[in-house]
Structure formats: C-alpha cells, structure tokens
Amino acid sequence: MAAAAKLVGLSRCLLAGSRLGVPAARTLMWKGSSRLGPGHIRWFSSEDKVTVNFINRDGDTLVAEGKVGESLLDVVLEKNLDIDGFGACEGTLACSTCHLIFEDQMFQQLEPITDEEMDMLDLAYGLTDMSRLGCQICLKKSMNGMTVKVPESVSDVRQAVDMGKSS
C-alpha cells in the first residue's frame, strides 16, 4: 500500500498543471504500477533539492531536504520526521493528517486547491486561510527555504467514520 500511495502522490505532483490531472495520475498508478520496478525511472537530478522547515506541534523546527516534484508528505515520510500522526492515509486524500499552515507569501505561490482537497481540509483541526494538505503540495525550486507550520492537533476523519460504524 505504501508504495502505491507514494506513486499516487508522485504522479499527482508530476502531472500537476498538465491536462491529465489527478484522476489520470491515479489511473496510471493502478494500471502501470505492477510493471514499474524500483530504480527503473529517474525523474530528478541531485541538484533539484529543496530545503523545507517544518515547525512541529511542540515548536521545534525540523529541517528536511526533498526533491523538486515530491510532495511535502513524501518529504516527511522519507526523512522520518517526528510529526505524530502525519500522513495517516499515505497521500490518498482520505484524511487531513498532513494539514500544514503556510506563510502568506508562499501560500500565494501554490497551485490552486482541488475540490477533493477542500473537502478534506474542511475536516481539519485548526483550519486557517493559509491551510493546505501536504500530500497535495508539490515541491518547486522556488520553495527552497520555506517554512510550514504543523497545526497544534490533528483530526483524522477516518477515525470519526470508524467510530460511527461501531455505534
């Protein structure tokens, strides 16, 4: 599942701005993932690195480097950053645990939000006008050095659905 979710996020980032869009990325993942082996495709060079500062819930700053084209969720997971509960659905847009708050200047540079992301953000704890989901934000060179804040708490819509089923 983790590899499949990673490919969905990566495909979304690679296809951002293209005519194909997110649904096509998901289709490509499901139809093509069984044929793709590790190391068969290289999309990035070592000079396409971006440094991101994450301000954790406890106020500590975690610094990580990601590749242009990766999602912020990918960076957190690949670098094993200590952000409790972050990315529970592994980038499948089924929760809001990768909710991040951006600085105004950086927020204005982000790609437009999709309806699917907006639906998940509506369920996020501590929602602000500068909130986005990390699984939907693809790194660009212009984001180098940006700072994003992790909200004080996390709300996982999947838990609420599970609790509703058990009552």
trRosetta pair geometry for C-beta under 8 A, 3 or more apart (Angstrom, degrees):
i j d omega theta_ij theta_ji phi_ij phi_ji
1 4 5.7 -61 -150 39 33 110
1 5 6.1 30 156 -18 70 107
1 90 6.7 125 138 45 95 162
2 5 5.8 -55 -144 38 30 108
2 6 6.2 34 154 -23 64 106
2 90 5.8 -131 -119 -136 60 148
3 6 5.6 -51 -147 34 31 115
3 7 6.5 31 154 -19 63 104
3 33 7.5 134 126 -170 100 123
4 7 5.8 -56 -152 35 32 110
4 8 6.6 36 149 -22 64 101
4 29 6.4 102 -164 166 75 117
4 30 7.9 47 -155 -88 114 61
4 33 5.9 37 -112 -160 80 168
5 8 5.5 -49 -152 30 37 115
5 9 6.5 33 153 -15 67 103
5 89 7.5 -177 -135 139 141 61
5 90 3.5 53 127 127 166 114
5 91 4.9 132 169 55 98 96
5 92 5.5 -75 -124 -50 103 94
6 9 5.9 -57 -152 39 32 108
6 10 6.1 28 153 -16 67 111
6 74 6.7 95 -141 -110 86 98
6 77 7.9 -132 -96 91 102 148
6 90 7.3 -61 -48 175 62 106
6 91 7.1 99 -89 39 33 144
7 10 5.6 -54 -139 43 32 111
7 11 5.9 35 159 -21 66 107
7 29 4.6 141 116 -129 112 105
7 33 5.6 149 75 -104 171 113
7 36 7.6 132 -115 70 139 148
8 11 5.9 -57 -145 37 25 109
8 12 6.3 29 154 -23 62 106
8 25 6.5 104 -154 131 56 104
8 26 5.8 25 -130 -103 102 71
8 29 5.0 -14 -79 -68 68 169
8 91 6.0 164 83 115 105 109
8 92 6.3 51 83 -99 160 67
9 12 5.6 -53 -149 32 30 114
9 13 6.5 25 154 -15 63 105
9 70 7.9 33 130 -163 110 60
9 71 4.6 -86 177 5 115 139
9 73 6.1 -110 -135 70 153 121
9 74 5.9 174 119 -54 139 104
9 90 7.9 -118 -28 153 125 66
9 91 3.8 -39 -64 175 119 155
9 135 5.6 -97 -113 -162 115 86
10 13 5.8 -57 -151 37 32 109
10 14 6.2 27 154 -16 67 108
10 69 7.3 42 -152 145 76 96
10 70 7.0 -29 -106 -116 81 60
10 71 7.4 -116 -74 -8 45 96
10 74 7.0 83 -71 -82 82 146
11 14 5.7 -56 -142 40 32 109
11 15 5.9 12 163 -4 68 115
11 25 3.5 152 129 -164 110 102
11 26 7.4 170 89 -56 139 34
11 28 5.6 174 -143 74 145 121
11 29 5.5 -127 -3 -57 153 101
12 15 6.3 -69 -141 48 22 97
12 16 6.6 50 152 -58 61 88
12 22 5.2 20 -121 -115 98 85
12 25 4.9 157 -72 105 54 168
12 71 7.2 28 75 -64 112 125
12 91 8.0 -158 20 171 138 114
12 135 8.0 50 64 153 152 80
12 136 7.1 -76 141 -125 142 57
12 138 7.3 -157 111 -64 81 116
13 16 5.7 -24 -151 -14 33 117
13 69 5.1 122 132 -178 122 59
13 70 6.5 116 83 -132 177 9
13 71 5.5 -145 -58 -56 128 79
13 138 3.5 145 -136 -111 96 120
13 139 7.6 13 -154 26 139 64
14 25 7.4 143 59 -116 89 119
14 43 6.9 -79 -103 -150 124 160
14 69 6.0 35 -80 -161 71 113
15 18 4.6 -84 -165 38 67 123
15 20 4.9 -77 -157 76 128 114
15 21 6.4 -139 138 -55 120 4
15 22 7.2 166 88 -74 124 37
15 24 6.5 -166 -164 81 161 106
15 25 4.8 -151 25 -69 144 111
16 111 5.6 -93 -175 -81 124 167
16 138 5.2 -146 -5 11 153 150
17 111 6.9 -117 -57 -120 90 128
18 21 6.9 -142 80 -43 74 44
20 24 3.6 -103 177 72 95 155
20 25 6.8 111 126 -46 114 71
21 24 5.6 99 62 16 63 102
21 25 7.2 -112 118 -9 37 95
22 25 5.3 -54 -147 32 36 115
22 26 6.5 36 157 -19 68 100
22 114 6.6 -1 -5 -96 147 166
22 116 7.3 -122 98 31 161 145
23 26 5.7 -53 -152 34 35 110
23 27 6.5 35 150 -19 66 104
24 27 5.4 -52 -149 36 37 114
24 28 6.3 40 152 -21 68 103
25 28 5.7 -51 -148 35 31 112
25 29 6.4 36 151 -23 63 103
26 29 5.5 -51 -151 31 33 115
26 30 6.5 23 156 -12 66 106
27 30 6.1 -60 -147 41 30 102
27 31 5.9 10 163 -3 68 115
28 31 6.2 -66 -135 48 24 98
28 32 5.2 -15 178 15 66 125
29 32 6.8 -69 -119 52 12 87
29 33 5.3 26 -180 -49 58 116
30 33 6.5 -24 -111 7 16 113
32 35 5.8 -69 -166 43 61 106
32 36 6.0 52 144 -26 89 110
33 36 5.8 -62 -144 34 37 109
36 40 5.8 -149 -158 55 68 135
36 41 6.7 -32 -148 -3 113 119
37 40 5.0 97 61 -31 75 122
39 42 7.7 0 -159 -58 51 93
43 69 6.2 -105 121 103 129 168
44 48 4.7 -121 -162 66 98 136
44 67 4.4 56 162 -177 171 132
44 68 6.2 160 -126 56 118 79
44 69 6.1 -150 -73 35 117 129
45 48 5.3 102 57 -5 69 103
46 49 7.0 -7 173 -35 51 109
48 67 5.6 49 105 -161 99 79
48 68 4.0 -88 175 19 105 113
48 69 7.4 18 149 3 136 102
48 141 7.1 -86 -145 -78 69 98
49 65 5.1 1 -173 -178 114 113
49 66 7.2 149 -153 79 64 29
49 67 6.3 -48 -100 -100 54 52
49 68 7.5 -93 -59 -23 12 80
49 144 8.0 76 111 -110 61 109
50 65 6.9 153 75 -156 38 62
50 66 5.4 -26 62 67 92 80
50 67 7.3 102 15 -158 88 6
50 68 6.0 108 -26 -72 113 67
50 139 4.6 -170 41 -176 151 125
50 140 7.3 90 -84 78 150 25
50 141 6.5 -147 -82 -114 105 35
50 143 5.4 33 -165 82 140 94
50 144 4.8 -123 -139 -88 74 69
51 63 6.5 -4 -171 -171 102 98
51 64 7.5 161 -151 86 57 34
51 65 5.3 -33 -95 -98 65 76
51 144 5.7 54 34 -160 77 73
51 145 5.6 35 77 -72 103 48
52 63 7.4 162 83 -152 45 52
52 64 5.6 -20 62 66 91 83
52 65 7.6 157 16 -98 75 26
52 66 6.2 10 -1 8 120 111
52 72 6.7 176 -161 -126 168 93
52 75 6.0 54 38 146 140 165
52 139 7.4 -100 -52 -108 125 118
52 143 7.1 0 -88 140 94 109
52 146 5.9 -16 -124 68 73 85
52 147 7.8 144 -172 -99 60 30
52 148 6.7 -8 -176 12 107 108
53 61 5.4 -17 -169 -166 102 110
53 62 7.4 145 -160 73 51 45
53 63 5.5 -21 -103 -100 70 75
53 145 7.3 9 -10 -173 106 44
53 146 7.0 -152 32 104 82 41
53 147 4.2 -27 77 -105 113 77
53 148 7.3 156 84 23 60 59
54 61 7.1 144 74 -158 46 55
54 62 4.5 -20 64 62 102 98
54 63 7.7 -171 22 -77 73 27
54 64 6.8 15 -3 10 112 109
54 76 7.2 83 -72 -94 162 100
54 81 6.3 56 49 -177 152 156
54 83 6.8 -68 150 -67 146 134
54 100 7.9 -83 -128 -125 93 120
54 147 7.8 174 -79 -156 19 60
54 148 5.8 -20 -111 70 63 88
54 149 7.8 134 -165 -108 55 21
54 150 6.1 41 179 -32 100 106
55 59 6.7 -18 -176 -146 96 35
55 60 7.5 162 -154 83 54 33
55 61 5.6 -30 -98 -98 65 71
55 62 7.9 178 -85 19 17 74
55 147 6.4 43 -25 -180 103 103
55 148 7.2 -155 20 97 80 39
55 149 4.5 -22 61 -112 113 71
55 150 6.5 -155 87 17 58 76
56 59 6.9 -37 73 33 74 18
56 60 4.8 -4 40 62 119 84
56 61 7.4 -163 3 -87 84 18
56 62 5.7 71 -43 -13 109 111
56 82 7.1 6 -115 92 149 82
56 83 5.9 -144 -122 -99 96 83
56 150 5.4 0 -133 37 37 132
57 83 7.6 123 -9 -143 96 76
57 84 7.3 -48 16 35 139 104
57 150 5.5 -71 -50 102 70 112
57 151 7.4 4 -99 102 91 37
57 152 5.6 103 -145 -140 93 38
57 153 7.4 88 -130 -66 132 35
61 147 7.8 -48 -133 -133 113 109
62 81 5.0 102 153 -148 151 114
62 82 7.0 -175 -93 44 144 76
62 83 7.3 -119 24 -52 158 99
64 75 5.2 131 116 168 132 106
64 76 7.2 166 32 -87 169 43
64 79 4.2 -180 -137 46 126 175
64 81 5.9 -73 -53 -66 140 123
65 75 7.8 -153 99 -143 21 110
65 79 7.6 133 44 -86 55 136
66 70 4.7 -125 176 69 115 132
66 72 7.5 -131 -19 -110 168 43
66 74 6.6 107 -142 94 126 98
66 75 3.7 -66 -72 -94 129 113
66 78 7.5 114 -112 56 88 131
66 79 7.7 -92 -72 -30 82 123
66 139 5.1 177 100 -44 121 162
67 70 4.8 91 61 -15 79 116
67 139 6.8 139 94 71 36 139
68 139 5.4 -128 -122 109 38 97
68 140 6.2 49 -141 -131 95 29
68 141 5.6 -11 -96 -54 130 73
69 138 6.1 -17 -148 -172 30 108
69 139 6.4 -37 22 62 25 86
70 74 4.1 -119 -177 81 104 141
70 75 6.0 118 120 -52 128 82
70 78 7.8 -52 -164 6 149 144
70 138 7.2 156 83 -147 21 66
70 139 5.3 11 59 17 71 120
71 74 4.6 110 55 -3 74 100
71 75 7.4 -134 99 -4 47 83
71 91 6.5 124 66 -120 158 129
71 134 6.4 109 155 149 98 68
71 135 5.3 32 160 -151 152 37
71 136 7.0 57 -138 -7 123 9
71 137 6.1 108 -153 68 76 53
71 138 5.8 -50 -90 -91 62 55
71 139 7.4 -174 -107 -15 13 82
72 75 5.5 -47 -153 31 40 115
72 76 6.6 40 151 -18 67 102
72 98 7.1 145 94 175 100 116
72 100 6.4 -44 120 -13 157 157
72 134 3.6 -102 88 -158 111 93
72 135 7.5 -92 60 -54 78 25
72 137 4.9 17 -7 73 113 111
72 139 7.1 128 -66 -58 64 90
72 148 6.9 5 -146 29 149 166
73 76 5.8 -55 -150 36 34 110
73 77 6.2 23 157 -11 68 111
73 86 7.6 -173 -130 155 76 96
73 87 4.7 128 -151 -102 105 125
73 90 7.8 132 159 -162 133 34
73 91 5.1 163 99 -78 156 102
73 98 4.8 -25 -90 -133 105 154
73 133 7.9 -1 -49 154 118 81
73 134 4.4 130 -54 115 74 101
73 135 4.1 15 -16 -84 147 67
74 77 6.1 -65 -146 44 27 105
74 78 5.7 17 164 -13 68 116
74 91 7.6 27 -56 -69 75 147
75 78 6.2 -59 -134 42 22 104
75 79 5.9 0 171 2 62 118
75 81 7.6 27 127 -13 76 130
75 139 7.3 93 -48 -50 127 134
76 79 6.6 -72 -140 49 17 95
76 81 4.7 -79 -147 40 69 121
76 83 5.8 -49 -156 33 126 132
76 86 5.4 -85 153 127 151 140
76 87 6.2 166 85 -18 128 134
76 98 7.4 -174 33 -130 150 101
76 134 6.7 32 -5 149 131 156
77 80 7.4 19 -179 -74 30 42
77 86 7.9 -150 -64 107 75 103
77 87 5.8 -87 -60 85 110 164
77 90 7.7 64 -90 -128 157 74
81 86 7.5 -18 85 55 102 155
83 86 3.9 34 106 -24 111 140
83 150 5.6 -154 -142 -107 122 160
84 154 7.5 -152 102 3 83 136
85 88 6.0 -19 -173 -57 71 109
85 97 5.2 -118 145 -156 89 124
85 154 4.7 -173 103 63 138 160
85 156 6.9 -117 -175 -52 121 123
86 97 5.8 175 -134 144 27 96
86 98 5.7 78 -170 -99 78 66
86 134 7.5 7 -172 39 106 150
86 150 7.2 -63 -89 -130 121 130
86 154 7.5 -136 -77 -95 53 149
87 90 6.0 65 162 -93 95 34
87 91 6.6 -4 -151 -44 102 72
87 97 6.0 -123 -21 98 16 106
87 98 4.7 52 -76 -71 69 110
87 134 7.0 -72 -73 77 98 122
87 135 6.7 129 -119 -64 92 107
88 95 5.1 -17 65 62 107 167
88 97 4.4 76 3 21 99 159
88 156 5.6 8 36 -123 159 131
88 158 6.9 -141 115 32 131 135
89 92 4.7 -108 150 45 107 93
89 93 7.2 -109 107 37 144 15
89 94 4.0 175 -139 59 152 96
89 95 4.2 164 -19 11 118 105
89 97 7.1 145 3 28 83 112
89 135 8.0 -51 77 -47 96 163
89 158 6.8 153 -73 -36 106 139
91 98 7.5 25 -84 -12 63 158
91 135 3.8 172 -123 -142 74 125
92 135 7.9 -63 5 175 26 160
93 116 5.2 17 179 151 150 117
93 117 6.8 -89 -127 -82 115 59
93 120 5.8 -133 -166 -39 74 146
93 133 7.4 99 -110 115 74 166
93 135 6.8 -152 -66 96 65 137
93 136 7.5 65 -88 -64 102 109
94 120 7.8 -178 -165 -106 1 126
94 157 7.6 -140 157 71 56 110
94 158 6.2 49 140 -67 99 114
95 98 7.8 99 94 3 93 80
95 120 6.9 70 113 -154 15 118
95 156 5.0 -13 -151 -146 124 77
95 157 5.6 -171 -124 35 60 86
95 158 5.3 -49 -84 -12 107 106
96 99 5.0 32 161 -51 88 111
96 120 4.8 166 -77 162 90 90
96 121 6.2 137 -126 -97 125 33
96 123 5.2 176 -11 84 140 90
96 124 3.8 -133 157 -82 144 86
96 125 7.8 153 103 7 123 65
96 133 6.5 -105 -138 -98 65 109
96 154 7.7 180 98 -164 77 78
96 155 6.3 8 69 77 114 80
96 156 7.2 -164 46 -108 68 40
96 157 6.3 77 1 -16 95 104
97 154 5.1 43 -130 -170 76 129
97 155 8.0 -148 -82 70 66 33
97 156 5.3 10 -62 -92 110 93
98 133 5.2 70 85 -169 97 77
98 134 3.7 -109 164 42 109 102
98 135 5.0 103 66 -23 157 88
99 121 7.0 126 -113 -122 104 73
99 124 4.3 128 -94 -148 148 135
99 125 7.2 168 56 49 160 66
99 126 7.4 137 127 69 141 94
99 127 7.6 -87 -157 -92 138 66
99 131 6.0 -12 -166 -163 97 110
99 132 7.8 160 -147 88 54 27
99 133 6.1 -42 -89 -101 50 62
99 134 7.5 -81 -19 -11 5 88
99 150 7.8 102 89 -150 71 59
99 151 5.6 -8 105 1 117 124
99 154 7.1 166 33 -124 112 78
100 131 7.2 152 80 -148 39 60
100 132 6.1 -24 64 68 87 73
100 133 7.3 112 17 -140 83 16
100 134 4.9 85 -16 -62 123 93
100 137 7.4 -68 51 9 134 147
100 148 4.4 5 179 171 125 127
100 149 6.8 137 -168 67 70 43
100 150 6.4 -44 -112 -92 72 53
100 151 7.9 -148 -112 -20 24 81
101 126 7.6 -71 -54 130 128 110
101 128 5.4 47 -126 38 115 132
101 130 5.3 69 -166 96 75 101
101 131 5.6 -35 -97 -91 70 67
101 148 6.6 147 68 -170 45 72
101 149 4.3 -28 63 65 103 100
101 150 7.8 -163 18 -68 88 7
101 151 6.3 104 -24 -67 113 78
102 106 4.9 -124 -179 89 113 107
102 107 4.1 146 95 -70 125 87
102 110 7.0 -170 -17 -37 175 133
102 130 4.7 -134 60 170 73 102
102 131 7.7 170 10 -92 81 17
102 132 6.3 18 -17 16 119 110
102 146 7.6 -17 -143 175 93 125
102 148 5.6 -32 -94 -114 62 88
102 149 7.9 -158 -64 22 19 79
103 106 5.0 74 62 18 85 105
103 107 6.7 -155 87 -16 35 92
103 130 7.1 15 -112 -169 3 150
103 146 7.2 -153 28 -160 112 89
103 147 6.1 59 -26 68 122 89
103 148 7.8 -117 -10 -91 77 48
104 107 5.6 -57 -142 33 27 115
104 108 6.6 30 160 -23 63 103
104 130 6.3 -89 -83 -95 54 131
105 108 6.1 -55 -158 27 28 112
105 109 7.3 20 149 -14 59 108
106 109 5.7 -63 -159 35 40 111
106 110 7.1 55 147 -42 68 93
106 143 6.8 77 -145 -127 113 83
106 146 4.9 94 -109 -137 150 126
106 147 8.0 -179 -8 49 152 55
106 148 7.8 -107 98 -76 152 83
107 110 5.9 -39 -160 2 39 117
107 130 4.6 -99 -78 -140 154 88
107 132 7.4 171 -128 -20 87 119
109 140 7.9 -124 145 54 118 138
109 142 6.5 -128 176 115 150 130
109 143 7.6 -176 101 -79 135 83
110 113 7.9 38 119 -57 120 75
110 132 6.3 -132 -174 -63 168 163
110 137 6.3 -55 -135 -122 117 101
111 137 7.8 173 31 -123 96 58
111 138 7.2 30 -2 31 133 101
113 117 5.1 -124 -167 83 88 125
113 118 5.5 100 140 -60 122 91
113 121 7.6 -35 -160 -3 140 148
113 132 6.8 -142 -96 -117 107 96
113 136 7.6 61 -131 132 68 148
114 117 4.7 96 55 8 81 100
114 118 6.9 -141 95 -6 43 88
114 136 7.1 -137 19 -148 107 138
115 118 5.5 -55 -147 37 33 115
115 119 6.4 40 153 -25 65 102
116 119 5.8 -50 -153 29 31 114
116 120 6.9 22 152 -10 62 104
117 120 5.9 -59 -153 40 35 106
117 121 6.1 36 152 -21 70 109
117 132 7.1 2 170 -155 134 75
117 133 5.4 -143 -147 20 100 121
117 136 4.9 16 -100 -65 136 171
118 121 5.6 -54 -142 38 31 113
118 122 6.6 45 155 -32 62 98
119 122 5.9 -46 -158 18 29 116
119 123 7.8 15 149 -8 56 104
120 123 6.1 -65 -167 36 41 107
120 124 7.1 57 139 -45 68 97
120 133 6.1 23 96 -63 129 145
120 157 7.1 -122 -139 -1 74 143
121 124 5.1 -35 -154 1 48 124
121 127 6.2 107 167 -123 86 118
121 131 5.8 142 -154 117 119 117
121 132 7.3 -48 -93 -123 134 31
121 133 6.4 -125 -70 -40 91 97
122 127 7.4 14 -125 -89 25 160
123 155 6.3 -137 149 107 79 119
123 157 4.6 22 148 -73 157 117
123 160 8.0 -134 -162 23 126 146
124 127 5.0 114 80 -74 99 92
124 131 6.4 176 87 174 150 146
124 133 7.9 -154 -71 -79 140 87
124 151 7.2 143 164 -3 105 160
124 155 6.1 157 -148 50 31 105
125 151 5.7 162 95 128 88 146
125 152 7.6 -101 130 67 117 75
125 153 4.7 -68 130 89 155 93
125 154 6.0 -178 31 -140 128 12
125 155 4.0 131 -37 -15 99 105
126 131 7.8 153 110 -91 72 134
126 151 3.8 158 69 -152 141 128
126 152 5.9 138 -69 30 152 86
126 153 6.6 138 -21 46 119 78
127 131 5.1 -90 -149 7 63 164
128 131 4.9 131 51 -36 68 97
131 151 7.9 16 -115 -58 114 121
132 136 6.3 -120 172 73 100 109
132 137 5.6 89 123 -56 134 118
133 136 4.6 67 76 12 97 109
133 137 7.3 179 89 -15 49 90
134 137 5.8 -61 -142 32 38 109
134 148 7.7 122 -94 138 103 160
139 143 5.6 -125 -150 59 68 139
140 143 5.1 104 59 -7 71 103
141 144 6.1 -12 -178 -27 51 110
143 146 4.7 -48 -174 -8 76 132
151 154 6.9 134 76 -78 106 57
155 160 7.9 22 175 -32 96 120
156 159 4.6 77 86 -3 101 106
156 160 7.6 176 97 -7 57 82
157 160 5.5 -53 -155 36 45 113
157 161 6.4 45 149 -20 72 103
158 161 5.7 -53 -149 36 35 112
158 162 6.3 36 152 -19 66 106
159 162 5.6 -54 -147 38 33 112
159 163 6.2 33 154 -20 66 106
160 163 5.7 -53 -146 36 30 112
160 164 6.4 34 153 -22 62 106
161 164 5.7 -54 -152 33 31 114
161 165 6.7 33 151 -22 63 103
162 165 5.7 -54 -153 31 34 113
162 166 6.7 25 154 -16 65 107
163 166 5.9 -60 -150 37 34 107
163 167 6.7 28 156 -21 66 107
164 167 6.3 -59 -149 30 31 107
